[in-house]
């Protein structure tokens, strides 16, 4: 609940990250910003009734020269299109993902599972924010897609890949958004696409 407040707090914290000379410094500054946003949201939660906790998923892509890093918590996703093949490079922090990891349910069962919206990590929920981090090299032509579950729940990996096979980033984002909206989009749909030159 109060996701709008939480996402604004997270976005504001990320906007204030200073330029960094190296990728490790940039990762460190990003972690600090998210920890500060987490602290702000924990304090803000004291102003709400106990059932209304402001929390937000987060998916961050950092690119510097030929390096990239991603940091995330929750079920917002980052995909990478490389050499024509799309791959999900984040792993959902969710109850159904844990059930799939334990091979208790299939991917098809996960889509309609009654706890499909239950995430296990977010900014603003616990005293410390737990982030996963990946650091890797980029190559020219890499394309990244960051999105909320409002998109990833409605389109398959193959459908997203098909709609990203255009050189026009804006066109691909508009096609993804249009498809999600036509399918009813019961949740918000946030999409960002980035191309590495």
PyMOL commands that place a pseudoatom at each C-alpha (Angstrom):
pseudoatom trace, name=CA, resn=UNK, resi=1, chain=A, elem=C, hetatm=0, pos=[0.000, 0.000, 0.000]
pseudoatom trace, name=CA, resn=UNK, resi=2, chain=A, elem=C, hetatm=0, pos=[1.012, 3.637, -0.479]
pseudoatom trace, name=CA, resn=UNK, resi=3, chain=A, elem=C, hetatm=0, pos=[3.090, 2.436, -3.408]
pseudoatom trace, name=CA, resn=UNK, resi=4, chain=A, elem=C, hetatm=0, pos=[2.876, 5.849, -5.043]
pseudoatom trace, name=CA, resn=UNK, resi=5, chain=A, elem=C, hetatm=0, pos=[4.546, 7.462, -2.023]
pseudoatom trace, name=CA, resn=UNK, resi=6, chain=A, elem=C, hetatm=0, pos=[7.177, 4.722, -1.882]
pseudoatom trace, name=CA, resn=UNK, resi=7, chain=A, elem=C, hetatm=0, pos=[8.045, 4.774, -5.581]
pseudoatom trace, name=CA, resn=UNK, resi=8, chain=A, elem=C, hetatm=0, pos=[8.349, 8.569, -5.520]
pseudoatom trace, name=CA, resn=UNK, resi=9, chain=A, elem=C, hetatm=0, pos=[10.692, 8.347, -2.519]
pseudoatom trace, name=CA, resn=UNK, resi=10, chain=A, elem=C, hetatm=0, pos=[12.853, 5.739, -4.287]
pseudoatom trace, name=CA, resn=UNK, resi=11, chain=A, elem=C, hetatm=0, pos=[12.930, 7.690, -7.552]
pseudoatom trace, name=CA, resn=UNK, resi=12, chain=A, elem=C, hetatm=0, pos=[13.887, 10.904, -5.747]
pseudoatom trace, name=CA, resn=UNK, resi=13, chain=A, elem=C, hetatm=0, pos=[16.731, 9.150, -3.927]
pseudoatom trace, name=CA, resn=UNK, resi=14, chain=A, elem=C, hetatm=0, pos=[18.094, 7.717, -7.179]
pseudoatom trace, name=CA, resn=UNK, resi=15, chain=A, elem=C, hetatm=0, pos=[17.922, 11.098, -8.921]
pseudoatom trace, name=CA, resn=UNK, resi=16, chain=A, elem=C, hetatm=0, pos=[20.247, 12.530, -6.267]
pseudoatom trace, name=CA, resn=UNK, resi=17, chain=A, elem=C, hetatm=0, pos=[23.097, 10.057, -6.916]
pseudoatom trace, name=CA, resn=UNK, resi=18, chain=A, elem=C, hetatm=0, pos=[26.275, 12.022, -7.725]
pseudoatom trace, name=CA, resn=UNK, resi=19, chain=A, elem=C, hetatm=0, pos=[28.472, 11.189, -10.749]
pseudoatom trace, name=CA, resn=UNK, resi=20, chain=A, elem=C, hetatm=0, pos=[31.080, 8.548, -9.901]
pseudoatom trace, name=CA, resn=UNK, resi=21, chain=A, elem=C, hetatm=0, pos=[34.500, 7.863, -11.384]
pseudoatom trace, name=CA, resn=UNK, resi=22, chain=A, elem=C, hetatm=0, pos=[34.156, 4.077, -11.306]
pseudoatom trace, name=CA, resn=UNK, resi=23, chain=A, elem=C, hetatm=0, pos=[31.381, 1.505, -11.483]
pseudoatom trace, name=CA, resn=UNK, resi=24, chain=A, elem=C, hetatm=0, pos=[32.086, 0.213, -7.936]
pseudoatom trace, name=CA, resn=UNK, resi=25, chain=A, elem=C, hetatm=0, pos=[31.670, 3.793, -6.646]
pseudoatom trace, name=CA, resn=UNK, resi=26, chain=A, elem=C, hetatm=0, pos=[28.427, 4.152, -8.593]
pseudoatom trace, name=CA, resn=UNK, resi=27, chain=A, elem=C, hetatm=0, pos=[27.103, 0.872, -7.193]
pseudoatom trace, name=CA, resn=UNK, resi=28, chain=A, elem=C, hetatm=0, pos=[28.050, 1.995, -3.685]
pseudoatom trace, name=CA, resn=UNK, resi=29, chain=A, elem=C, hetatm=0, pos=[26.272, 5.365, -4.126]
pseudoatom trace, name=CA, resn=UNK, resi=30, chain=A, elem=C, hetatm=0, pos=[23.181, 3.600, -5.472]
pseudoatom trace, name=CA, resn=UNK, resi=31, chain=A, elem=C, hetatm=0, pos=[23.084, 1.205, -2.518]
pseudoatom trace, name=CA, resn=UNK, resi=32, chain=A, elem=C, hetatm=0, pos=[23.431, 4.144, -0.126]
pseudoatom trace, name=CA, resn=UNK, resi=33, chain=A, elem=C, hetatm=0, pos=[20.605, 6.017, -1.877]
pseudoatom trace, name=CA, resn=UNK, resi=34, chain=A, elem=C, hetatm=0, pos=[18.295, 3.003, -1.663]
pseudoatom trace, name=CA, resn=UNK, resi=35, chain=A, elem=C, hetatm=0, pos=[19.188, 2.437, 1.994]
pseudoatom trace, name=CA, resn=UNK, resi=36, chain=A, elem=C, hetatm=0, pos=[18.358, 6.099, 2.676]
pseudoatom trace, name=CA, resn=UNK, resi=37, chain=A, elem=C, hetatm=0, pos=[15.043, 5.753, 0.829]
pseudoatom trace, name=CA, resn=UNK, resi=38, chain=A, elem=C, hetatm=0, pos=[14.329, 2.616, 2.854]
pseudoatom trace, name=CA, resn=UNK, resi=39, chain=A, elem=C, hetatm=0, pos=[15.016, 4.484, 6.108]
pseudoatom trace, name=CA, resn=UNK, resi=40, chain=A, elem=C, hetatm=0, pos=[12.738, 7.358, 5.031]
pseudoatom trace, name=CA, resn=UNK, resi=41, chain=A, elem=C, hetatm=0, pos=[9.909, 4.925, 4.215]
pseudoatom trace, name=CA, resn=UNK, resi=42, chain=A, elem=C, hetatm=0, pos=[10.288, 3.043, 7.496]
pseudoatom trace, name=CA, resn=UNK, resi=43, chain=A, elem=C, hetatm=0, pos=[9.988, 6.365, 9.335]
pseudoatom trace, name=CA, resn=UNK, resi=44, chain=A, elem=C, hetatm=0, pos=[7.036, 7.382, 7.156]
pseudoatom trace, name=CA, resn=UNK, resi=45, chain=A, elem=C, hetatm=0, pos=[5.252, 4.129, 7.964]
pseudoatom trace, name=CA, resn=UNK, resi=46, chain=A, elem=C, hetatm=0, pos=[4.918, 5.325, 11.556]
pseudoatom trace, name=CA, resn=UNK, resi=47, chain=A, elem=C, hetatm=0, pos=[2.496, 8.005, 10.288]
pseudoatom trace, name=CA, resn=UNK, resi=48, chain=A, elem=C, hetatm=0, pos=[0.173, 5.458, 8.639]
pseudoatom trace, name=CA, resn=UNK, resi=49, chain=A, elem=C, hetatm=0, pos=[-2.191, 3.028, 10.310]
pseudoatom trace, name=CA, resn=UNK, resi=50, chain=A, elem=C, hetatm=0, pos=[-0.443, -0.308, 10.832]
pseudoatom trace, name=CA, resn=UNK, resi=51, chain=A, elem=C, hetatm=0, pos=[-2.006, -1.966, 7.777]
pseudoatom trace, name=CA, resn=UNK, resi=52, chain=A, elem=C, hetatm=0, pos=[-0.733, 0.691, 5.341]
pseudoatom trace, name=CA, resn=UNK, resi=53, chain=A, elem=C, hetatm=0, pos=[3.012, 0.249, 4.835]
pseudoatom trace, name=CA, resn=UNK, resi=54, chain=A, elem=C, hetatm=0, pos=[4.618, 2.252, 2.012]
pseudoatom trace, name=CA, resn=UNK, resi=55, chain=A, elem=C, hetatm=0, pos=[6.855, -0.082, 0.017]
pseudoatom trace, name=CA, resn=UNK, resi=56, chain=A, elem=C, hetatm=0, pos=[8.147, -0.313, -3.539]
pseudoatom trace, name=CA, resn=UNK, resi=57, chain=A, elem=C, hetatm=0, pos=[9.957, -2.743, -5.762]
pseudoatom trace, name=CA, resn=UNK, resi=58, chain=A, elem=C, hetatm=0, pos=[13.031, -1.359, -7.471]
pseudoatom trace, name=CA, resn=UNK, resi=59, chain=A, elem=C, hetatm=0, pos=[15.063, -2.278, -10.553]
pseudoatom trace, name=CA, resn=UNK, resi=60, chain=A, elem=C, hetatm=0, pos=[18.128, -0.132, -11.306]
pseudoatom trace, name=CA, resn=UNK, resi=61, chain=A, elem=C, hetatm=0, pos=[20.351, -0.271, -14.375]
pseudoatom trace, name=CA, resn=UNK, resi=62, chain=A, elem=C, hetatm=0, pos=[23.720, 1.494, -14.191]
pseudoatom trace, name=CA, resn=UNK, resi=63, chain=A, elem=C, hetatm=0, pos=[25.785, 1.884, -17.377]
pseudoatom trace, name=CA, resn=UNK, resi=64, chain=A, elem=C, hetatm=0, pos=[29.262, 3.419, -17.485]
pseudoatom trace, name=CA, resn=UNK, resi=65, chain=A, elem=C, hetatm=0, pos=[31.403, 3.080, -20.595]
pseudoatom trace, name=CA, resn=UNK, resi=66, chain=A, elem=C, hetatm=0, pos=[31.480, -0.690, -21.305]
pseudoatom trace, name=CA, resn=UNK, resi=67, chain=A, elem=C, hetatm=0, pos=[30.248, -1.811, -17.896]
pseudoatom trace, name=CA, resn=UNK, resi=68, chain=A, elem=C, hetatm=0, pos=[26.790, -2.290, -16.472]
pseudoatom trace, name=CA, resn=UNK, resi=69, chain=A, elem=C, hetatm=0, pos=[25.369, -3.195, -13.100]
pseudoatom trace, name=CA, resn=UNK, resi=70, chain=A, elem=C, hetatm=0, pos=[21.858, -3.975, -11.983]
pseudoatom trace, name=CA, resn=UNK, resi=71, chain=A, elem=C, hetatm=0, pos=[20.425, -3.774, -8.488]
pseudoatom trace, name=CA, resn=UNK, resi=72, chain=A, elem=C, hetatm=0, pos=[16.937, -4.934, -7.638]
pseudoatom trace, name=CA, resn=UNK, resi=73, chain=A, elem=C, hetatm=0, pos=[14.460, -5.925, -4.952]
pseudoatom trace, name=CA, resn=UNK, resi=74, chain=A, elem=C, hetatm=0, pos=[11.013, -7.344, -5.678]
pseudoatom trace, name=CA, resn=UNK, resi=75, chain=A, elem=C, hetatm=0, pos=[9.444, -8.472, -8.936]
pseudoatom trace, name=CA, resn=UNK, resi=76, chain=A, elem=C, hetatm=0, pos=[10.166, -5.573, -11.261]
pseudoatom trace, name=CA, resn=UNK, resi=77, chain=A, elem=C, hetatm=0, pos=[12.366, -7.046, -13.968]
pseudoatom trace, name=CA, resn=UNK, resi=78, chain=A, elem=C, hetatm=0, pos=[15.309, -6.278, -16.218]
pseudoatom trace, name=CA, resn=UNK, resi=79, chain=A, elem=C, hetatm=0, pos=[15.711, -8.065, -19.536]
pseudoatom trace, name=CA, resn=UNK, resi=80, chain=A, elem=C, hetatm=0, pos=[18.648, -7.903, -21.958]
pseudoatom trace, name=CA, resn=UNK, resi=81, chain=A, elem=C, hetatm=0, pos=[18.335, -8.307, -25.723]
pseudoatom trace, name=CA, resn=UNK, resi=82, chain=A, elem=C, hetatm=0, pos=[21.735, -9.381, -27.078]
pseudoatom trace, name=CA, resn=UNK, resi=83, chain=A, elem=C, hetatm=0, pos=[22.392, -10.711, -30.576]
pseudoatom trace, name=CA, resn=UNK, resi=84, chain=A, elem=C, hetatm=0, pos=[18.653, -11.017, -31.159]
pseudoatom trace, name=CA, resn=UNK, resi=85, chain=A, elem=C, hetatm=0, pos=[17.964, -13.121, -28.047]
pseudoatom trace, name=CA, resn=UNK, resi=86, chain=A, elem=C, hetatm=0, pos=[16.055, -11.826, -25.023]
pseudoatom trace, name=CA, resn=UNK, resi=87, chain=A, elem=C, hetatm=0, pos=[16.945, -13.044, -21.516]
pseudoatom trace, name=CA, resn=UNK, resi=88, chain=A, elem=C, hetatm=0, pos=[15.540, -12.120, -18.122]
pseudoatom trace, name=CA, resn=UNK, resi=89, chain=A, elem=C, hetatm=0, pos=[18.592, -11.152, -16.064]
pseudoatom trace, name=CA, resn=UNK, resi=90, chain=A, elem=C, hetatm=0, pos=[16.847, -10.459, -12.762]
pseudoatom trace, name=CA, resn=UNK, resi=91, chain=A, elem=C, hetatm=0, pos=[15.188, -13.115, -10.646]
pseudoatom trace, name=CA, resn=UNK, resi=92, chain=A, elem=C, hetatm=0, pos=[11.878, -12.257, -8.995]
pseudoatom trace, name=CA, resn=UNK, resi=93, chain=A, elem=C, hetatm=0, pos=[11.880, -11.930, -5.233]
pseudoatom trace, name=CA, resn=UNK, resi=94, chain=A, elem=C, hetatm=0, pos=[8.438, -13.439, -4.827]
pseudoatom trace, name=CA, resn=UNK, resi=95, chain=A, elem=C, hetatm=0, pos=[6.607, -16.248, -3.084]
pseudoatom trace, name=CA, resn=UNK, resi=96, chain=A, elem=C, hetatm=0, pos=[5.764, -18.000, -6.355]
pseudoatom trace, name=CA, resn=UNK, resi=97, chain=A, elem=C, hetatm=0, pos=[9.396, -17.782, -7.542]
pseudoatom trace, name=CA, resn=UNK, resi=98, chain=A, elem=C, hetatm=0, pos=[10.455, -19.576, -4.357]
pseudoatom trace, name=CA, resn=UNK, resi=99, chain=A, elem=C, hetatm=0, pos=[7.808, -22.254, -5.019]
pseudoatom trace, name=CA, resn=UNK, resi=100, chain=A, elem=C, hetatm=0, pos=[9.089, -22.661, -8.594]
pseudoatom trace, name=CA, resn=UNK, resi=101, chain=A, elem=C, hetatm=0, pos=[12.698, -22.861, -7.348]
pseudoatom trace, name=CA, resn=UNK, resi=102, chain=A, elem=C, hetatm=0, pos=[11.624, -25.714, -5.078]
pseudoatom trace, name=CA, resn=UNK, resi=103, chain=A, elem=C, hetatm=0, pos=[9.803, -27.306, -8.048]
pseudoatom trace, name=CA, resn=UNK, resi=104, chain=A, elem=C, hetatm=0, pos=[6.534, -27.245, -6.138]
pseudoatom trace, name=CA, resn=UNK, resi=105, chain=A, elem=C, hetatm=0, pos=[4.701, -25.436, -8.940]
pseudoatom trace, name=CA, resn=UNK, resi=106, chain=A, elem=C, hetatm=0, pos=[5.250, -24.955, -12.662]
pseudoatom trace, name=CA, resn=UNK, resi=107, chain=A, elem=C, hetatm=0, pos=[5.707, -21.630, -14.443]
pseudoatom trace, name=CA, resn=UNK, resi=108, chain=A, elem=C, hetatm=0, pos=[2.163, -21.981, -15.824]
pseudoatom trace, name=CA, resn=UNK, resi=109, chain=A, elem=C, hetatm=0, pos=[0.756, -22.579, -12.316]
pseudoatom trace, name=CA, resn=UNK, resi=110, chain=A, elem=C, hetatm=0, pos=[2.677, -19.562, -11.009]
pseudoatom trace, name=CA, resn=UNK, resi=111, chain=A, elem=C, hetatm=0, pos=[0.820, -17.218, -13.380]
pseudoatom trace, name=CA, resn=UNK, resi=112, chain=A, elem=C, hetatm=0, pos=[-2.555, -17.972, -11.775]
pseudoatom trace, name=CA, resn=UNK, resi=113, chain=A, elem=C, hetatm=0, pos=[-1.351, -18.731, -8.261]
pseudoatom trace, name=CA, resn=UNK, resi=114, chain=A, elem=C, hetatm=0, pos=[-3.416, -16.961, -5.542]
pseudoatom trace, name=CA, resn=UNK, resi=115, chain=A, elem=C, hetatm=0, pos=[-0.197, -15.538, -4.055]
pseudoatom trace, name=CA, resn=UNK, resi=116, chain=A, elem=C, hetatm=0, pos=[1.189, -14.312, -7.393]
pseudoatom trace, name=CA, resn=UNK, resi=117, chain=A, elem=C, hetatm=0, pos=[1.332, -10.716, -6.095]
pseudoatom trace, name=CA, resn=UNK, resi=118, chain=A, elem=C, hetatm=0, pos=[3.238, -11.549, -2.894]
pseudoatom trace, name=CA, resn=UNK, resi=119, chain=A, elem=C, hetatm=0, pos=[6.819, -10.296, -3.009]
pseudoatom trace, name=CA, resn=UNK, resi=120, chain=A, elem=C, hetatm=0, pos=[9.535, -11.208, -0.531]
pseudoatom trace, name=CA, resn=UNK, resi=121, chain=A, elem=C, hetatm=0, pos=[11.705, -8.089, -0.875]
pseudoatom trace, name=CA, resn=UNK, resi=122, chain=A, elem=C, hetatm=0, pos=[11.004, -4.394, -1.349]
pseudoatom trace, name=CA, resn=UNK, resi=123, chain=A, elem=C, hetatm=0, pos=[12.251, -0.971, -0.331]
pseudoatom trace, name=CA, resn=UNK, resi=124, chain=A, elem=C, hetatm=0, pos=[10.473, 0.316, 2.785]
pseudoatom trace, name=CA, resn=UNK, resi=125, chain=A, elem=C, hetatm=0, pos=[9.370, -2.982, 4.284]
pseudoatom trace, name=CA, resn=UNK, resi=126, chain=A, elem=C, hetatm=0, pos=[12.218, -4.018, 6.610]
pseudoatom trace, name=CA, resn=UNK, resi=127, chain=A, elem=C, hetatm=0, pos=[14.838, -2.128, 8.610]
pseudoatom trace, name=CA, resn=UNK, resi=128, chain=A, elem=C, hetatm=0, pos=[17.464, -3.057, 6.015]
pseudoatom trace, name=CA, resn=UNK, resi=129, chain=A, elem=C, hetatm=0, pos=[16.859, -3.283, 2.283]
pseudoatom trace, name=CA, resn=UNK, resi=130, chain=A, elem=C, hetatm=0, pos=[18.175, -6.507, 0.720]
pseudoatom trace, name=CA, resn=UNK, resi=131, chain=A, elem=C, hetatm=0, pos=[19.319, -6.026, -2.882]
pseudoatom trace, name=CA, resn=UNK, resi=132, chain=A, elem=C, hetatm=0, pos=[20.647, -8.442, -5.462]
pseudoatom trace, name=CA, resn=UNK, resi=133, chain=A, elem=C, hetatm=0, pos=[23.470, -7.021, -7.590]
pseudoatom trace, name=CA, resn=UNK, resi=134, chain=A, elem=C, hetatm=0, pos=[24.975, -8.170, -10.890]
pseudoatom trace, name=CA, resn=UNK, resi=135, chain=A, elem=C, hetatm=0, pos=[27.982, -6.447, -12.525]
pseudoatom trace, name=CA, resn=UNK, resi=136, chain=A, elem=C, hetatm=0, pos=[28.914, -7.318, -16.116]
pseudoatom trace, name=CA, resn=UNK, resi=137, chain=A, elem=C, hetatm=0, pos=[30.365, -6.003, -19.375]
pseudoatom trace, name=CA, resn=UNK, resi=138, chain=A, elem=C, hetatm=0, pos=[28.184, -4.613, -22.142]
pseudoatom trace, name=CA, resn=UNK, resi=139, chain=A, elem=C, hetatm=0, pos=[28.689, -4.856, -25.877]
pseudoatom trace, name=CA, resn=UNK, resi=140, chain=A, elem=C, hetatm=0, pos=[27.506, -2.388, -28.519]
pseudoatom trace, name=CA, resn=UNK, resi=141, chain=A, elem=C, hetatm=0, pos=[23.957, -3.198, -29.520]
pseudoatom trace, name=CA, resn=UNK, resi=142, chain=A, elem=C, hetatm=0, pos=[22.861, -4.513, -26.104]
pseudoatom trace, name=CA, resn=UNK, resi=143, chain=A, elem=C, hetatm=0, pos=[19.322, -3.398, -25.296]
pseudoatom trace, name=CA, resn=UNK, resi=144, chain=A, elem=C, hetatm=0, pos=[17.827, -3.446, -21.833]
pseudoatom trace, name=CA, resn=UNK, resi=145, chain=A, elem=C, hetatm=0, pos=[14.190, -3.414, -20.813]
pseudoatom trace, name=CA, resn=UNK, resi=146, chain=A, elem=C, hetatm=0, pos=[13.222, -2.445, -17.264]
pseudoatom trace, name=CA, resn=UNK, resi=147, chain=A, elem=C, hetatm=0, pos=[9.585, -3.048, -16.375]
pseudoatom trace, name=CA, resn=UNK, resi=148, chain=A, elem=C, hetatm=0, pos=[7.090, -3.477, -13.595]
pseudoatom trace, name=CA, resn=UNK, resi=149, chain=A, elem=C, hetatm=0, pos=[5.094, -6.667, -13.211]
pseudoatom trace, name=CA, resn=UNK, resi=150, chain=A, elem=C, hetatm=0, pos=[2.211, -4.861, -14.903]
pseudoatom trace, name=CA, resn=UNK, resi=151, chain=A, elem=C, hetatm=0, pos=[3.995, -5.759, -18.140]
pseudoatom trace, name=CA, resn=UNK, resi=152, chain=A, elem=C, hetatm=0, pos=[5.769, -9.031, -17.304]
pseudoatom trace, name=CA, resn=UNK, resi=153, chain=A, elem=C, hetatm=0, pos=[2.577, -10.681, -15.996]
pseudoatom trace, name=CA, resn=UNK, resi=154, chain=A, elem=C, hetatm=0, pos=[0.735, -9.999, -19.245]
pseudoatom trace, name=CA, resn=UNK, resi=155, chain=A, elem=C, hetatm=0, pos=[3.349, -10.785, -21.898]
pseudoatom trace, name=CA, resn=UNK, resi=156, chain=A, elem=C, hetatm=0, pos=[5.501, -13.868, -22.284]
pseudoatom trace, name=CA, resn=UNK, resi=157, chain=A, elem=C, hetatm=0, pos=[9.254, -13.695, -22.777]
pseudoatom trace, name=CA, resn=UNK, resi=158, chain=A, elem=C, hetatm=0, pos=[8.752, -14.558, -26.455]
pseudoatom trace, name=CA, resn=UNK, resi=159, chain=A, elem=C, hetatm=0, pos=[6.135, -11.831, -26.929]
pseudoatom trace, name=CA, resn=UNK, resi=160, chain=A, elem=C, hetatm=0, pos=[8.398, -9.234, -25.333]
pseudoatom trace, name=CA, resn=UNK, resi=161, chain=A, elem=C, hetatm=0, pos=[11.295, -10.370, -27.525]
pseudoatom trace, name=CA, resn=UNK, resi=162, chain=A, elem=C, hetatm=0, pos=[9.164, -10.131, -30.676]
pseudoatom trace, name=CA, resn=UNK, resi=163, chain=A, elem=C, hetatm=0, pos=[8.078, -6.575, -29.832]
pseudoatom trace, name=CA, resn=UNK, resi=164, chain=A, elem=C, hetatm=0, pos=[11.659, -5.508, -29.075]
pseudoatom trace, name=CA, resn=UNK, resi=165, chain=A, elem=C, hetatm=0, pos=[12.915, -6.533, -32.527]
pseudoatom trace, name=CA, resn=UNK, resi=166, chain=A, elem=C, hetatm=0, pos=[12.861, -3.033, -33.934]
pseudoatom trace, name=CA, resn=UNK, resi=167, chain=A, elem=C, hetatm=0, pos=[15.629, -0.436, -34.049]
pseudoatom trace, name=CA, resn=UNK, resi=168, chain=A, elem=C, hetatm=0, pos=[13.266, 2.215, -32.719]
pseudoatom trace, name=CA, resn=UNK, resi=169, chain=A, elem=C, hetatm=0, pos=[13.292, 2.111, -28.893]
pseudoatom trace, name=CA, resn=UNK, resi=170, chain=A, elem=C, hetatm=0, pos=[10.239, 4.334, -28.572]
pseudoatom trace, name=CA, resn=UNK, resi=171, chain=A, elem=C, hetatm=0, pos=[8.265, 2.204, -31.013]
pseudoatom trace, name=CA, resn=UNK, resi=172, chain=A, elem=C, hetatm=0, pos=[9.080, -0.986, -29.094]
pseudoatom trace, name=CA, resn=UNK, resi=173, chain=A, elem=C, hetatm=0, pos=[8.101, 0.593, -25.755]
pseudoatom trace, name=CA, resn=UNK, resi=174, chain=A, elem=C, hetatm=0, pos=[4.830, 1.898, -27.221]
pseudoatom trace, name=CA, resn=UNK, resi=175, chain=A, elem=C, hetatm=0, pos=[4.058, -1.554, -28.677]
pseudoatom trace, name=CA, resn=UNK, resi=176, chain=A, elem=C, hetatm=0, pos=[4.718, -3.227, -25.313]
pseudoatom trace, name=CA, resn=UNK, resi=177, chain=A, elem=C, hetatm=0, pos=[2.569, -0.684, -23.486]
pseudoatom trace, name=CA, resn=UNK, resi=178, chain=A, elem=C, hetatm=0, pos=[-0.256, -0.933, -26.027]
pseudoatom trace, name=CA, resn=UNK, resi=179, chain=A, elem=C, hetatm=0, pos=[-0.293, -4.742, -25.779]
pseudoatom trace, name=CA, resn=UNK, resi=180, chain=A, elem=C, hetatm=0, pos=[-0.438, -4.636, -21.973]
pseudoatom trace, name=CA, resn=UNK, resi=181, chain=A, elem=C, hetatm=0, pos=[-3.256, -2.074, -22.014]
pseudoatom trace, name=CA, resn=UNK, resi=182, chain=A, elem=C, hetatm=0, pos=[-5.265, -4.022, -24.599]
pseudoatom trace, name=CA, resn=UNK, resi=183, chain=A, elem=C, hetatm=0, pos=[-4.998, -7.078, -22.337]
pseudoatom trace, name=CA, resn=UNK, resi=184, chain=A, elem=C, hetatm=0, pos=[-6.550, -5.166, -19.434]
pseudoatom trace, name=CA, resn=UNK, resi=185, chain=A, elem=C, hetatm=0, pos=[-3.432, -4.162, -17.436]
pseudoatom trace, name=CA, resn=UNK, resi=186, chain=A, elem=C, hetatm=0, pos=[-4.872, -4.638, -13.929]
pseudoatom trace, name=CA, resn=UNK, resi=187, chain=A, elem=C, hetatm=0, pos=[-1.682, -3.168, -12.425]
pseudoatom trace, name=CA, resn=UNK, resi=188, chain=A, elem=C, hetatm=0, pos=[0.470, -0.162, -13.335]
pseudoatom trace, name=CA, resn=UNK, resi=189, chain=A, elem=C, hetatm=0, pos=[2.714, -0.631, -16.369]
pseudoatom trace, name=CA, resn=UNK, resi=190, chain=A, elem=C, hetatm=0, pos=[6.139, 0.982, -16.150]
pseudoatom trace, name=CA, resn=UNK, resi=191, chain=A, elem=C, hetatm=0, pos=[8.593, 0.449, -19.032]
pseudoatom trace, name=CA, resn=UNK, resi=192, chain=A, elem=C, hetatm=0, pos=[12.055, 1.840, -19.762]
pseudoatom trace, name=CA, resn=UNK, resi=193, chain=A, elem=C, hetatm=0, pos=[14.246, 0.709, -22.655]
pseudoatom trace, name=CA, resn=UNK, resi=194, chain=A, elem=C, hetatm=0, pos=[17.962, 1.521, -22.971]
pseudoatom trace, name=CA, resn=UNK, resi=195, chain=A, elem=C, hetatm=0, pos=[20.300, 0.850, -25.876]
pseudoatom trace, name=CA, resn=UNK, resi=196, chain=A, elem=C, hetatm=0, pos=[24.094, 0.570, -25.553]
pseudoatom trace, name=CA, resn=UNK, resi=197, chain=A, elem=C, hetatm=0, pos=[25.943, 2.281, -28.404]
for i in range(1, 197): cmd.bond("trace and resi %d" % i, "trace and resi %d" % (i + 1))
show_as sticks, trace
zoom trace
